[in-house]
Amino acid sequence: MSLYDIPLRTLSDEPTTLGAYRGKAVLLVNVASKCGLTPQYAGLERLQQQYAARGFTVLGVPSNQFAGQEPGTAEEIATFCSTSYGVSFPLLEKTDVNGEARHPLYAELTKATDADGEAGDITWNFEKFLLSPQGEVVGRFRPRTEPEAAEVVAAIEAQLPA
């Protein structure tokens, strides 16, 4: 099964898949509203604004698995993201990224290695995976790597289809 085929749900509880983003570069990020790294939403939104017209999207995946830092309902998450950071990129439903209830998407994503060759569990909120326009994982960036870090921007630009 390709990443494009894994069933997902949007934050508004609509069925979707990554296939909806076929042909685009996607930066998939597990996000949280009450984390010390939450200000990364600002950088993620700037990337969305800068590259959306060139075939790119950020895709946020709320998760409450790290110190309960995403406790809100779908409506509360959506309101927080739009009012606090002006988020315009799509968000998926709250998802388990580790453990027995790990979503099948993250079962696949966590096989990818980071720049140090390390794969495995998501280490904290705001871990980032870059997907090529063909739906392959081409980059993994750990939580403390800022969205607009040079290595992230270079990786995104290398994947832009337009």
Backbone as CSV, one residue per row, in Angstrom:
resi,resn,N_x,N_y,N_z,CA_x,CA_y,CA_z,C_x,C_y,C_z
1,MET,0.855,-1.191,0.000,0.000,0.000,0.000,0.891,1.242,0.000
2,SER,0.597,2.181,-0.867,1.361,3.419,-0.893,0.815,4.385,0.166
3,LEU,1.625,5.367,0.520,1.162,6.394,1.462,-0.114,7.053,0.956
4,TYR,-0.252,7.142,-0.362,-1.430,7.777,-0.956,-2.733,7.037,-0.653
5,ASP,-2.646,5.752,-0.329,-3.841,4.926,-0.166,-4.323,4.794,1.273
6,ILE,-3.541,5.247,2.237,-3.895,5.075,3.644,-5.081,5.978,3.985
7,PRO,-6.168,5.414,4.494,-7.329,6.232,4.846,-6.998,7.212,5.982
8,LEU,-7.408,8.449,5.795,-7.213,9.514,6.778,-8.534,10.236,6.976
9,ARG,-8.577,11.079,7.989,-9.738,11.939,8.214,-9.228,13.351,8.467
10,THR,-9.946,14.314,7.923,-9.597,15.706,8.153,-10.009,16.117,9.562
11,LEU,-9.560,17.271,9.998,-9.940,17.771,11.312,-11.450,17.956,11.414
12,SER,-12.096,18.231,10.280,-13.554,18.368,10.267,-14.257,17.028,10.026
13,ASP,-13.528,15.923,10.211,-14.057,14.561,10.177,-14.527,14.119,8.794
14,GLU,-13.898,14.621,7.751,-14.191,14.176,6.390,-13.142,13.147,5.971
15,PRO,-13.542,12.105,5.251,-12.554,11.126,4.788,-11.638,11.745,3.731
16,THR,-10.367,11.348,3.762,-9.400,11.809,2.770,-8.259,10.812,2.724
17,THR,-7.303,11.063,1.848,-6.051,10.311,1.781,-4.965,11.290,1.354
18,LEU,-3.724,10.861,1.457,-2.643,11.684,0.917,-2.726,11.758,-0.600
19,GLY,-3.505,10.856,-1.196,-3.722,10.915,-2.641,-4.306,12.253,-3.075
20,ALA,-4.990,12.933,-2.167,-5.524,14.266,-2.475,-4.407,15.265,-2.758
21,TYR,-3.180,14.919,-2.350,-2.032,15.819,-2.530,-1.057,15.277,-3.570
22,ARG,-1.489,14.273,-4.320,-0.645,13.698,-5.382,-0.156,14.832,-6.288
23,GLY,1.131,14.793,-6.596,1.704,15.814,-7.466,2.218,17.031,-6.715
24,LYS,2.039,17.063,-5.396,2.532,18.175,-4.576,3.612,17.676,-3.624
25,ALA,4.514,18.558,-3.274,5.423,18.296,-2.166,4.644,18.590,-0.891
26,VAL,4.768,17.723,0.103,3.998,17.852,1.345,4.955,17.794,2.533
27,LEU,4.831,18.769,3.428,5.549,18.723,4.700,4.525,18.336,5.752
28,LEU,4.587,17.089,6.196,3.637,16.534,7.147,4.239,16.673,8.550
29,VAL,3.489,17.296,9.458,4.018,17.639,10.777,3.015,17.272,11.859
30,ASN,3.475,16.538,12.900,2.586,16.311,14.049,2.654,17.555,14.929
31,VAL,1.512,18.148,15.193,1.429,19.462,15.833,0.699,19.387,17.176
32,ALA,0.890,20.432,17.976,0.219,20.542,19.271,0.099,22.010,19.644
33,SER,-0.986,22.344,20.326,-1.307,23.737,20.655,-0.664,24.251,21.931
34,LYS,-0.241,23.356,22.817,0.235,23.783,24.129,1.657,23.295,24.398
35,CYS,2.505,23.401,23.407,3.869,22.893,23.457,4.843,24.065,23.368
36,GLY,6.011,23.902,23.932,7.036,24.934,23.791,7.429,25.165,22.341
37,LEU,7.169,24.194,21.482,7.494,24.325,20.060,6.321,24.849,19.231
38,THR,5.181,25.103,19.868,3.989,25.571,19.152,4.253,26.804,18.280
39,PRO,5.151,27.732,18.664,5.427,28.855,17.757,5.936,28.437,16.379
40,GLN,6.311,27.173,16.200,6.688,26.707,14.861,5.522,26.813,13.878
41,TYR,4.288,26.886,14.393,3.145,27.108,13.496,3.380,28.337,12.610
42,ALA,4.001,29.377,13.141,4.233,30.604,12.364,5.131,30.313,11.165
43,GLY,6.203,29.577,11.380,7.098,29.227,10.282,6.443,28.285,9.286
44,LEU,5.660,27.359,9.790,4.940,26.458,8.887,3.984,27.240,7.989
45,GLU,3.281,28.205,8.571,2.356,29.009,7.772,3.108,29.864,6.751
46,ARG,4.281,30.394,7.127,5.072,31.167,6.154,5.512,30.284,4.992
47,LEU,5.909,29.036,5.277,6.249,28.112,4.192,5.038,27.865,3.297
48,GLN,3.883,27.677,3.915,2.655,27.461,3.148,2.405,28.646,2.208
49,GLN,2.506,29.837,2.727,2.262,31.035,1.918,3.299,31.184,0.810
50,GLN,4.543,30.889,1.135,5.628,31.087,0.170,5.590,30.085,-0.982
51,TYR,5.227,28.837,-0.693,5.384,27.783,-1.695,4.089,27.159,-2.209
52,ALA,2.950,27.509,-1.661,1.688,26.868,-2.069,1.448,26.977,-3.574
53,ALA,1.720,28.130,-4.145,1.462,28.332,-5.567,2.402,27.507,-6.451
54,ARG,3.454,26.962,-5.843,4.430,26.166,-6.601,4.248,24.660,-6.363
55,GLY,3.095,24.262,-5.833,2.821,22.834,-5.679,3.292,22.256,-4.361
56,PHE,3.055,22.976,-3.281,3.494,22.555,-1.952,2.377,22.779,-0.951
57,THR,2.323,21.914,0.058,1.441,22.175,1.187,2.060,21.625,2.465
58,VAL,1.788,22.306,3.550,2.010,21.769,4.881,0.746,20.990,5.220
59,LEU,0.894,19.903,5.943,-0.249,19.128,6.414,-0.025,18.855,7.894
60,GLY,-0.863,19.455,8.734,-0.724,19.317,10.175,-1.501,18.131,10.706
61,VAL,-0.878,17.411,11.640,-1.501,16.233,12.247,-1.465,16.410,13.765
62,PRO,-2.523,16.927,14.353,-2.546,17.091,15.809,-2.370,15.756,16.527
63,SER,-1.594,15.783,17.600,-1.412,14.590,18.422,-1.326,15.007,19.884
64,ASN,-1.970,14.244,20.732,-1.980,14.529,22.166,-1.082,13.551,22.931
65,GLN,-0.138,12.920,22.243,0.665,11.869,22.863,1.867,12.368,23.652
66,PHE,2.177,13.630,23.588,3.366,14.140,24.256,2.944,15.108,25.353
67,ALA,2.919,14.611,26.576,2.583,15.406,27.767,1.209,16.067,27.670
68,GLY,0.291,15.461,26.910,-1.069,15.994,26.816,-1.122,17.403,26.264
69,GLN,-0.242,17.714,25.300,-0.128,19.084,24.815,-1.078,19.437,23.672
70,GLU,-1.961,18.513,23.320,-3.028,18.818,22.350,-4.335,18.257,22.893
71,PRO,-4.848,18.853,23.987,-6.025,18.299,24.654,-7.354,18.684,24.017
72,GLY,-7.364,19.640,23.122,-8.612,20.218,22.636,-9.403,19.329,21.705
73,THR,-10.644,19.759,21.481,-11.507,19.127,20.488,-11.070,19.603,19.108
74,ALA,-11.611,18.983,18.097,-11.299,19.400,16.729,-11.623,20.885,16.532
75,GLU,-12.774,21.313,17.041,-13.167,22.723,16.898,-12.193,23.639,17.634
76,GLU,-11.782,23.249,18.842,-10.829,24.070,19.596,-9.476,24.147,18.894
77,ILE,-9.038,23.046,18.323,-7.767,23.031,17.595,-7.861,23.964,16.387
78,ALA,-8.928,23.847,15.622,-9.104,24.688,14.433,-9.135,26.161,14.810
79,THR,-9.864,26.501,15.856,-9.954,27.892,16.294,-8.595,28.402,16.749
80,PHE,-7.886,27.614,17.545,-6.564,28.019,18.016,-5.634,28.283,16.830
81,CYS,-5.595,27.364,15.883,-4.682,27.498,14.747,-4.988,28.721,13.896
82,SER,-6.262,28.970,13.653,-6.619,30.104,12.798,-6.460,31.439,13.518
83,THR,-6.859,31.500,14.782,-6.791,32.790,15.469,-5.393,33.105,15.993
84,SER,-4.637,32.095,16.402,-3.315,32.352,16.973,-2.224,32.475,15.913
85,TYR,-2.343,31.710,14.823,-1.262,31.672,13.832,-1.732,31.871,12.395
86,GLY,-3.007,32.108,12.189,-3.507,32.324,10.834,-3.298,31.125,9.924
87,VAL,-3.342,29.940,10.492,-3.063,28.723,9.732,-4.071,28.558,8.596
88,SER,-3.534,28.408,7.391,-4.380,28.175,6.222,-4.161,26.775,5.647
89,PHE,-3.141,26.074,6.129,-2.874,24.733,5.602,-3.827,23.718,6.229
90,PRO,-4.046,22.597,5.564,-4.994,21.601,6.067,-4.488,20.890,7.328
91,LEU,-5.449,20.471,8.139,-5.168,19.714,9.349,-5.958,18.411,9.313
92,LEU,-5.324,17.350,9.777,-6.002,16.069,9.904,-6.563,15.932,11.307
93,GLU,-7.321,14.855,11.538,-7.864,14.600,12.867,-6.727,14.316,13.842
94,LYS,-7.028,14.459,15.130,-6.066,14.135,16.174,-5.705,12.662,16.036
95,THR,-4.399,12.378,16.074,-3.894,11.071,15.691,-2.833,10.576,16.658
96,ASP,-2.819,9.265,16.923,-1.715,8.653,17.653,-0.573,8.404,16.669
97,VAL,0.608,8.890,17.021,1.769,8.754,16.137,2.739,7.678,16.627
98,ASN,2.570,7.208,17.857,3.405,6.173,18.459,2.517,5.158,19.177
99,GLY,3.106,4.042,19.570,2.426,3.084,20.429,1.505,2.126,19.699
100,GLU,0.760,1.367,20.490,-0.121,0.327,19.952,-1.191,0.887,19.027
101,ALA,-1.673,2.079,19.313,-2.735,2.677,18.495,-2.173,3.596,17.402
102,ARG,-0.864,3.472,17.129,-0.230,4.315,16.093,-1.016,4.195,14.794
103,HIS,-1.295,5.336,14.191,-2.024,5.357,12.921,-1.164,4.671,11.846
104,PRO,-1.791,3.958,10.914,-1.031,3.305,9.839,-0.127,4.268,9.062
105,LEU,-0.532,5.537,8.925,0.329,6.517,8.262,1.660,6.637,8.997
106,TYR,1.592,6.742,10.312,2.823,6.891,11.089,3.586,5.581,11.204
107,ALA,2.917,4.448,11.069,3.629,3.177,11.015,4.573,3.175,9.812
108,GLU,4.143,3.788,8.718,4.986,3.896,7.526,6.016,5.015,7.666
109,LEU,5.571,6.189,8.101,6.485,7.331,8.179,7.670,7.068,9.101
110,THR,7.440,6.382,10.213,8.518,6.192,11.184,9.593,5.218,10.704
111,LYS,9.402,4.621,9.550,10.453,3.804,8.929,11.525,4.695,8.290
112,ALA,11.165,5.944,8.007,12.093,6.876,7.359,13.168,7.323,8.341
113,THR,14.359,7.565,7.810,15.472,8.017,8.643,15.657,9.522,8.545
114,ASP,16.243,10.079,9.607,16.583,11.501,9.612,18.009,11.680,9.065
115,ALA,18.557,12.879,9.169,19.883,13.177,8.634,20.981,12.349,9.298
116,ASP,20.737,11.861,10.515,21.716,11.036,11.224,21.501,9.544,10.983
117,GLY,20.550,9.200,10.098,20.285,7.807,9.797,19.400,7.110,10.814
118,GLU,18.762,7.896,11.695,17.909,7.338,12.750,16.457,7.283,12.289
119,ALA,15.840,6.116,12.457,14.411,5.946,12.188,13.724,5.719,13.529
120,GLY,12.482,5.271,13.491,11.795,4.909,14.719,10.776,5.925,15.169
121,ASP,10.364,5.765,16.437,9.268,6.553,16.990,9.442,8.063,16.811
122,ILE,8.299,8.737,16.770,8.266,10.191,16.804,8.768,10.598,18.189
123,THR,9.685,11.560,18.232,10.301,11.907,19.514,9.559,12.984,20.285
124,TRP,8.796,13.848,19.589,8.052,14.914,20.253,7.168,15.577,19.216
125,ASN,6.416,16.576,19.650,5.592,17.375,18.738,6.488,18.070,17.709
126,PHE,5.940,18.303,16.530,6.571,19.059,15.456,7.706,18.310,14.765
127,GLU,7.619,16.973,14.731,8.508,16.201,13.872,7.961,16.334,12.449
128,LYS,8.866,16.505,11.479,8.470,16.849,10.119,8.931,15.787,9.128
129,PHE,8.033,15.441,8.200,8.351,14.514,7.118,8.059,15.222,5.804
130,LEU,9.031,15.219,4.902,8.827,15.802,3.582,8.523,14.673,2.606
131,LEU,7.394,14.817,1.911,6.989,13.847,0.898,7.182,14.462,-0.483
132,SER,7.700,13.650,-1.391,7.870,14.097,-2.776,6.510,14.171,-3.462
133,PRO,6.441,14.808,-4.631,5.182,14.824,-5.385,4.698,13.421,-5.784
134,GLN,5.584,12.420,-5.689,5.208,11.039,-5.983,4.799,10.276,-4.721
135,GLY,4.792,10.959,-3.564,4.335,10.341,-2.334,5.388,9.548,-1.585
136,GLU,6.661,9.801,-1.855,7.739,9.109,-1.153,8.303,10.011,-0.068
137,VAL,8.695,9.422,1.056,9.341,10.200,2.121,10.761,10.510,1.668
138,VAL,11.069,11.795,1.555,12.400,12.214,1.087,13.149,13.023,2.146
139,GLY,12.533,13.257,3.286,13.214,13.968,4.357,12.482,13.787,5.668
140,ARG,13.264,13.712,6.750,12.714,13.647,8.103,13.508,14.615,8.955
141,PHE,12.789,15.507,9.611,13.414,16.552,10.412,12.851,16.481,11.826
142,ARG,13.728,16.435,12.785,13.332,16.277,14.182,12.657,17.547,14.710
143,PRO,11.953,17.431,15.843,11.114,18.521,16.334,11.817,19.873,16.506
144,ARG,13.038,19.885,16.980,13.697,21.167,17.236,14.218,21.845,15.970
145,THR,14.158,21.155,14.842,14.536,21.774,13.572,13.406,22.711,13.158
146,GLU,13.718,23.984,13.080,12.710,24.991,12.728,12.205,24.758,11.301
147,PRO,10.937,25.024,11.044,10.390,24.828,9.699,11.151,25.589,8.610
148,GLU,11.687,26.750,8.966,12.377,27.556,7.961,13.896,27.408,8.025
149,ALA,14.371,26.343,8.684,15.804,26.055,8.704,16.289,25.823,7.278
150,ALA,17.526,26.182,7.023,18.078,26.088,5.666,17.915,24.699,5.070
151,GLU,18.130,23.649,5.882,18.050,22.292,5.334,16.615,21.911,4.983
152,VAL,15.645,22.430,5.706,14.255,22.139,5.393,13.843,22.873,4.121
153,VAL,14.170,24.149,4.040,13.825,24.939,2.860,14.481,24.372,1.613
154,ALA,15.754,23.978,1.706,16.441,23.407,0.542,15.771,22.111,0.102
155,ALA,15.388,21.285,1.060,14.718,20.021,0.736,13.369,20.273,0.076
156,ILE,12.611,21.241,0.602,11.320,21.592,-0.003,11.528,22.078,-1.438
157,GLU,12.443,23.023,-1.606,12.671,23.579,-2.952,13.088,22.524,-3.952
158,ALA,13.841,21.510,-3.503,14.258,20.432,-4.394,13.088,19.561,-4.842
159,GLN,11.983,19.608,-4.106,10.824,18.761,-4.425,9.686,19.501,-5.129
160,LEU,9.786,20.811,-5.232,8.677,21.567,-5.832,8.460,21.172,-7.282
161,PRO,7.235,20.810,-7.636,6.966,20.396,-9.006,6.832,21.555,-9.977
162,ALA,6.562,22.743,-9.463,6.336,23.895,-10.364,7.323,25.006,-10.085
